[in-house]
């Protein structure tokens, strides 16, 4: 397997792992939310407050952040994007070095 294919395989494996963790997080969120509601409403754990709604809301916010990271941020800020950014920075540095060299040659 050549280097390029190996990189593609590793990226696919990483993405699969990220999605698997996200799906597990979702299942855990649903089951945990059900447990919180049952504990708060039916088992009488501090029934005078609505702590389960707060817990579910905070957990939902964390899940949304996880979702954004997996499906939005990491989908376009991948190895290819990193490589392009590095190439741009190297080209920019090379242009500056050339400009400095020209300035030195003039003097």
N, CA and C atoms as an extended XYZ file, in Angstrom:
321
Properties=species:S:1:pos:R:3:atomname:S:1:resname:S:1:resid:I:1 pbc="F F F"
N         0.860       -1.177        0.000 N   UNK     1
C         0.000        0.000        0.000 CA  UNK     1
C         0.904        1.238        0.000 C   UNK     1
N         0.685        2.127       -0.957 N   UNK     2
C         1.526        3.312       -1.014 CA  UNK     2
C         1.109        4.331        0.045 C   UNK     2
N         1.897        5.376        0.190 N   UNK     3
C         1.693        6.366        1.257 CA  UNK     3
C         0.352        7.077        1.120 C   UNK     3
N        -0.014        7.431       -0.098 N   UNK     4
C        -1.270        8.148       -0.307 CA  UNK     4
C        -2.473        7.295        0.089 C   UNK     4
N        -2.467        6.042       -0.318 N   UNK     5
C        -3.563        5.144        0.051 CA  UNK     5
C        -3.599        4.920        1.556 C   UNK     5
N        -2.430        4.826        2.165 N   UNK     6
C        -2.370        4.646        3.612 CA  UNK     6
C        -2.954        5.860        4.339 C   UNK     6
N        -2.647        7.066        3.853 N   UNK     7
C        -3.206        8.284        4.452 CA  UNK     7
C        -4.725        8.298        4.310 C   UNK     7
N        -5.224        7.923        3.128 N   UNK     8
C        -6.676        7.878        2.917 CA  UNK     8
C        -7.327        6.858        3.845 C   UNK     8
N        -6.693        5.716        4.001 N   UNK     9
C        -7.216        4.684        4.892 CA  UNK     9
C        -7.245        5.175        6.344 C   UNK     9
N        -6.157        5.810        6.789 N   UNK    10
C        -6.096        6.313        8.161 CA  UNK    10
C        -7.135        7.400        8.405 C   UNK    10
N        -7.337        8.260        7.398 N   UNK    11
C        -8.355        9.306        7.532 CA  UNK    11
C        -9.746        8.683        7.616 C   UNK    11
N       -10.021        7.697        6.782 N   UNK    12
C       -11.329        7.032        6.813 CA  UNK    12
C       -11.536        6.321        8.153 C   UNK    12
N       -10.486        5.693        8.663 N   UNK    13
C       -10.579        5.008        9.947 CA  UNK    13
C       -10.852        6.010       11.081 C   UNK    13
N       -10.180        7.157       11.035 N   UNK    14
C       -10.393        8.197       12.040 CA  UNK    14
C       -11.816        8.729       11.984 C   UNK    14
N       -12.313        8.996       10.768 N   UNK    15
C       -13.683        9.510       10.618 CA  UNK    15
C       -14.703        8.495       11.127 C   UNK    15
N       -14.485        7.229       10.833 N   UNK    16
C       -15.384        6.187       11.309 CA  UNK    16
C       -15.388        6.144       12.836 C   UNK    16
N       -14.226        6.265       13.430 N   UNK    17
C       -14.120        6.263       14.888 CA  UNK    17
C       -14.856        7.471       15.489 C   UNK    17
N       -14.697        8.653       14.864 N   UNK    18
C       -15.384        9.851       15.340 CA  UNK    18
C       -16.895        9.679       15.272 C   UNK    18
N       -17.392        9.168       14.161 N   UNK    19
C       -18.831        8.983       14.001 CA  UNK    19
C       -19.357        7.929       14.976 C   UNK    19
N       -18.594        6.885       15.181 N   UNK    20
C       -18.997        5.846       16.125 CA  UNK    20
C       -19.135        6.433       17.534 C   UNK    20
N       -18.180        7.261       17.943 N   UNK    21
C       -18.263        7.908       19.254 CA  UNK    21
C       -19.451        8.858       19.336 C   UNK    21
N       -19.732        9.562       18.236 N   UNK    22
C       -20.879       10.463       18.227 CA  UNK    22
C       -22.180        9.693       18.374 C   UNK    22
N       -22.340        8.587       17.669 N   UNK    23
C       -23.555        7.785       17.781 CA  UNK    23
C       -23.704        7.198       19.177 C   UNK    23
N       -22.581        6.761       19.764 N   UNK    24
C       -22.620        6.263       21.135 CA  UNK    24
C       -23.038        7.374       22.093 C   UNK    24
N       -22.503        8.591       21.881 N   UNK    25
C       -22.870        9.744       22.695 CA  UNK    25
C       -24.369       10.024       22.583 C   UNK    25
N       -24.924        9.900       21.377 N   UNK    26
C       -26.348       10.135       21.183 CA  UNK    26
C       -27.191        9.114       21.952 C   UNK    26
N       -26.835        7.836       21.848 N   UNK    27
C       -27.577        6.789       22.562 CA  UNK    27
C       -27.473        7.020       24.066 C   UNK    27
N       -26.285        7.348       24.542 N   UNK    28
C       -26.091        7.629       25.959 CA  UNK    28
C       -26.901        8.848       26.388 C   UNK    28
N       -26.973        9.855       25.541 N   UNK    29
C       -27.764       11.052       25.822 CA  UNK    29
C       -29.245       10.712       25.963 C   UNK    29
N       -29.770        9.925       25.032 N   UNK    30
C       -31.192        9.564       25.084 CA  UNK    30
C       -31.486        8.747       26.341 C   UNK    30
N       -30.691        7.732       26.596 N   UNK    31
C       -30.921        6.896       27.776 CA  UNK    31
C       -30.723        7.689       29.071 C   UNK    31
N       -29.709        8.520       29.109 N   UNK    32
C       -29.466        9.351       30.292 CA  UNK    32
C       -30.582       10.347       30.524 C   UNK    32
N       -31.127       10.905       29.450 N   UNK    33
C       -32.234       11.846       29.575 CA  UNK    33
C       -33.471       11.158       30.128 C   UNK    33
N       -33.750        9.979       29.623 N   UNK    34
C       -34.893        9.210       30.137 CA  UNK    34
C       -34.696        8.906       31.621 C   UNK    34
N       -33.498        8.492       31.989 N   UNK    35
C       -33.201        8.202       33.386 CA  UNK    35
C       -33.386        9.442       34.264 C   UNK    35
N       -32.905       10.596       33.794 N   UNK    36
C       -33.043       11.836       34.573 CA  UNK    36
C       -34.510       12.196       34.794 C   UNK    36
N       -35.318       12.089       33.745 N   UNK    37
C       -36.738       12.414       33.869 CA  UNK    37
C       -37.423       11.439       34.820 C   UNK    37
N       -37.126       10.167       34.684 N   UNK    38
C       -37.729        9.164       35.570 CA  UNK    38
C       -37.309        9.415       37.010 C   UNK    38
N       -36.029        9.688       37.228 N   UNK    39
C       -35.551        9.936       38.589 CA  UNK    39
C       -36.178       11.184       39.171 C   UNK    39
N       -36.330       12.218       38.378 N   UNK    40
C       -36.876       13.480       38.872 CA  UNK    40
C       -38.380       13.411       39.092 C   UNK    40
N       -39.110       12.884       38.146 N   UNK    41
C       -40.579       12.926       38.210 CA  UNK    41
C       -41.186       11.726       38.934 C   UNK    41
N       -40.696       10.537       38.626 N   UNK    42
C       -41.378        9.343       39.126 CA  UNK    42
C       -40.746        8.752       40.390 C   UNK    42
N       -39.453        8.899       40.545 N   UNK    43
C       -38.802        8.363       41.738 CA  UNK    43
C       -38.691        9.403       42.848 C   UNK    43
N       -39.036       10.636       42.546 N   UNK    44
C       -39.093       11.687       43.554 CA  UNK    44
C       -37.749       12.214       44.002 C   UNK    44
N       -36.732       12.178       43.139 N   UNK    45
C       -35.434       12.755       43.486 CA  UNK    45
C       -35.520       14.264       43.275 C   UNK    45
N       -35.622       15.000       44.358 N   UNK    46
C       -35.793       16.465       44.353 CA  UNK    46
C       -36.915       16.891       43.397 C   UNK    46
N       -38.155       16.435       43.653 N   UNK    47
C       -39.247       16.729       42.725 CA  UNK    47
C       -39.657       18.205       42.697 C   UNK    47
N       -39.274       18.965       43.724 N   UNK    48
C       -39.666       20.382       43.749 CA  UNK    48
C       -38.891       21.220       42.734 C   UNK    48
N       -37.772       20.707       42.272 N   UNK    49
C       -37.007       21.414       41.234 CA  UNK    49
C       -37.087       20.630       39.931 C   UNK    49
N       -36.786       21.300       38.864 N   UNK    50
C       -36.766       20.656       37.543 CA  UNK    50
C       -35.315       20.474       37.100 C   UNK    50
N       -34.521       19.819       37.944 N   UNK    51
C       -33.106       19.640       37.650 CA  UNK    51
C       -32.887       18.778       36.419 C   UNK    51
N       -33.825       17.883       36.135 N   UNK    52
C       -33.641       17.015       34.972 CA  UNK    52
C       -33.659       17.820       33.673 C   UNK    52
N       -34.480       18.856       33.612 N   UNK    53
C       -34.511       19.701       32.409 CA  UNK    53
C       -33.186       20.430       32.223 C   UNK    53
N       -32.615       20.912       33.334 N   UNK    54
C       -31.319       21.583       33.256 CA  UNK    54
C       -30.233       20.605       32.810 C   UNK    54
N       -30.248       19.421       33.389 N   UNK    55
C       -29.241       18.419       33.034 CA  UNK    55
C       -29.353       18.034       31.558 C   UNK    55
N       -30.582       17.837       31.091 N   UNK    56
C       -30.797       17.462       29.686 CA  UNK    56
C       -30.388       18.598       28.760 C   UNK    56
N       -30.712       19.832       29.140 N   UNK    57
C       -30.347       20.985       28.306 CA  UNK    57
C       -28.836       21.129       28.185 C   UNK    57
N       -28.128       21.012       29.296 N   UNK    58
C       -26.669       21.117       29.264 CA  UNK    58
C       -26.067       19.976       28.447 C   UNK    58
N       -26.584       18.775       28.660 N   UNK    59
C       -26.082       17.618       27.923 CA  UNK    59
C       -26.364       17.762       26.425 C   UNK    59
N       -27.544       18.298       26.082 N   UNK    60
C       -27.887       18.513       24.672 CA  UNK    60
C       -26.927       19.522       24.038 C   UNK    60
N       -26.587       20.566       24.787 N   UNK    61
C       -25.642       21.558       24.271 CA  UNK    61
C       -24.289       20.909       23.998 C   UNK    61
N       -23.828       20.081       24.924 N   UNK    62
C       -22.553       19.383       24.735 CA  UNK    62
C       -22.631       18.440       23.527 C   UNK    62
N       -23.770       17.765       23.369 N   UNK    63
C       -23.938       16.876       22.216 CA  UNK    63
C       -23.903       17.664       20.901 C   UNK    63
N       -24.546       18.822       20.886 N   UNK    64
C       -24.537       19.653       19.664 CA  UNK    64
C       -23.110       20.088       19.330 C   UNK    64
N       -22.330       20.456       20.339 N   UNK    65
C       -20.927       20.803       20.095 CA  UNK    65
C       -20.160       19.622       19.517 C   UNK    65
N       -20.414       18.440       20.052 N   UNK    66
C       -19.774       17.223       19.541 CA  UNK    66
C       -20.187       16.979       18.087 C   UNK    66
N       -21.467       17.145       17.790 N   UNK    67
C       -21.977       16.972       16.433 CA  UNK    67
C       -21.308       17.952       15.466 C   UNK    67
N       -21.214       19.210       15.879 N   UNK    68
C       -20.588       20.235       15.033 CA  UNK    68
C       -19.137       19.880       14.757 C   UNK    68
N       -18.450       19.412       15.788 N   UNK    69
C       -17.044       19.047       15.605 CA  UNK    69
C       -16.891       17.913       14.609 C   UNK    69
N       -17.730       16.891       14.714 N   UNK    70
C       -17.578       15.717       13.853 CA  UNK    70
C       -18.035       15.997       12.426 C   UNK    70
N       -19.204       16.598       12.252 N   UNK    71
C       -19.775       16.708       10.908 CA  UNK    71
C       -19.497       18.023       10.203 C   UNK    71
N       -19.101       19.055       10.927 N   UNK    72
C       -18.874       20.334       10.263 CA  UNK    72
C       -17.394       20.699       10.279 C   UNK    72
N       -16.837       20.837       11.458 N   UNK    73
C       -15.453       21.297       11.566 CA  UNK    73
C       -14.470       20.289       10.983 C   UNK    73
N       -14.521       19.046       11.450 N   UNK    74
C       -13.546       18.053       10.999 CA  UNK    74
C       -13.763       17.606        9.563 C   UNK    74
N       -14.932       17.845        9.003 N   UNK    75
C       -15.160       17.400        7.629 CA  UNK    75
C       -14.435       18.274        6.614 C   UNK    75
N       -14.172       19.555        6.947 N   UNK    76
C       -13.433       20.373        5.987 CA  UNK    76
C       -12.061       20.806        6.506 C   UNK    76
N       -11.789       20.607        7.775 N   UNK    77
C       -10.460       20.926        8.308 CA  UNK    77
C        -9.702       19.619        8.530 C   UNK    77
N        -9.502       18.894        7.446 N   UNK    78
C        -8.866       17.581        7.522 CA  UNK    78
C        -7.401       17.673        7.097 C   UNK    78
N        -6.790       16.535        6.828 N   UNK    79
C        -5.378       16.494        6.434 CA  UNK    79
C        -5.117       17.272        5.144 C   UNK    79
N        -6.051       17.179        4.205 N   UNK    80
C        -5.877       17.898        2.942 CA  UNK    80
C        -5.846       19.407        3.203 C   UNK    80
N        -6.755       19.886        4.048 N   UNK    81
C        -6.797       21.302        4.390 CA  UNK    81
C        -5.501       21.715        5.081 C   UNK    81
N        -5.028       20.894        6.028 N   UNK    82
C        -3.778       21.193        6.725 CA  UNK    82
C        -2.623       21.285        5.743 C   UNK    82
N        -2.551       20.331        4.816 N   UNK    83
C        -1.485       20.326        3.828 CA  UNK    83
C        -1.540       21.586        2.958 C   UNK    83
N        -2.731       22.009        2.543 N   UNK    84
C        -2.869       23.222        1.735 CA  UNK    84
C        -2.420       24.454        2.509 C   UNK    84
N        -2.789       24.525        3.798 N   UNK    85
C        -2.381       25.659        4.620 CA  UNK    85
C        -0.863       25.697        4.802 C   UNK    85
N        -0.264       24.550        5.004 N   UNK    86
C         1.195       24.482        5.144 CA  UNK    86
C         1.869       24.913        3.846 C   UNK    86
N         1.346       24.441        2.719 N   UNK    87
C         1.913       24.837        1.423 CA  UNK    87
C         1.811       26.342        1.211 C   UNK    87
N         0.677       26.940        1.590 N   UNK    88
C         0.514       28.395        1.460 CA  UNK    88
C         1.525       29.131        2.330 C   UNK    88
N         1.695       28.680        3.557 N   UNK    89
C         2.646       29.348        4.450 CA  UNK    89
C         4.082       29.201        3.960 C   UNK    89
N         4.422       28.036        3.441 N   UNK    90
C         5.770       27.837        2.902 CA  UNK    90
C         5.996       28.742        1.695 C   UNK    90
N         5.006       28.827        0.814 N   UNK    91
C         5.131       29.705       -0.356 CA  UNK    91
C         5.285       31.165        0.074 C   UNK    91
N         4.547       31.564        1.083 N   UNK    92
C         4.631       32.933        1.586 CA  UNK    92
C         6.022       33.207        2.161 C   UNK    92
N         6.553       32.263        2.912 N   UNK    93
C         7.895       32.419        3.464 CA  UNK    93
C         8.946       32.466        2.359 C   UNK    93
N         8.779       31.651        1.336 N   UNK    94
C         9.729       31.657        0.220 CA  UNK    94
C         9.708       32.989       -0.518 C   UNK    94
N         8.509       33.567       -0.679 N   UNK    95
C         8.415       34.883       -1.331 CA  UNK    95
C         9.127       35.950       -0.493 C   UNK    95
N         8.969       35.895        0.827 N   UNK    96
C         9.647       36.860        1.689 CA  UNK    96
C        11.156       36.700        1.610 C   UNK    96
N        11.624       35.464        1.581 N   UNK    97
C        13.067       35.209        1.478 CA  UNK    97
C        13.601       35.729        0.150 C   UNK    97
N        12.855       35.497       -0.934 N   UNK    98
C        13.263       36.011       -2.245 CA  UNK    98
C        13.319       37.533       -2.238 C   UNK    98
N        12.328       38.171       -1.623 N   UNK    99
C        12.297       39.630       -1.560 CA  UNK    99
C        13.486       40.148       -0.748 C   UNK    99
N        13.791       39.498        0.360 N   UNK   100
C        14.947       39.905        1.164 CA  UNK   100
C        16.247       39.708        0.391 C   UNK   100
N        16.320       38.622       -0.370 N   UNK   101
C        17.514       38.361       -1.173 CA  UNK   101
C        17.672       39.419       -2.245 C   UNK   101
N        16.577       39.827       -2.884 N   UNK   102
C        16.638       40.886       -3.889 CA  UNK   102
C        17.080       42.194       -3.269 C   UNK   102
N        16.549       42.494       -2.051 N   UNK   103
C        16.948       43.721       -1.363 CA  UNK   103
C        18.426       43.705       -1.014 C   UNK   103
N        18.940       42.542       -0.607 N   UNK   104
C        20.362       42.420       -0.302 CA  UNK   104
C        21.211       42.573       -1.567 C   UNK   104
N        20.751       42.011       -2.663 N   UNK   105
C        21.502       42.107       -3.921 CA  UNK   105
C        21.569       43.548       -4.407 C   UNK   105
N        20.538       44.339       -4.185 N   UNK   106
C        20.522       45.732       -4.606 CA  UNK   106
C        21.546       46.562       -3.827 C   UNK   106
N        21.709       46.181       -2.578 N   UNK   107
C        22.648       46.941       -1.734 CA  UNK   107
C        24.015       46.413       -1.984 C   UNK   107
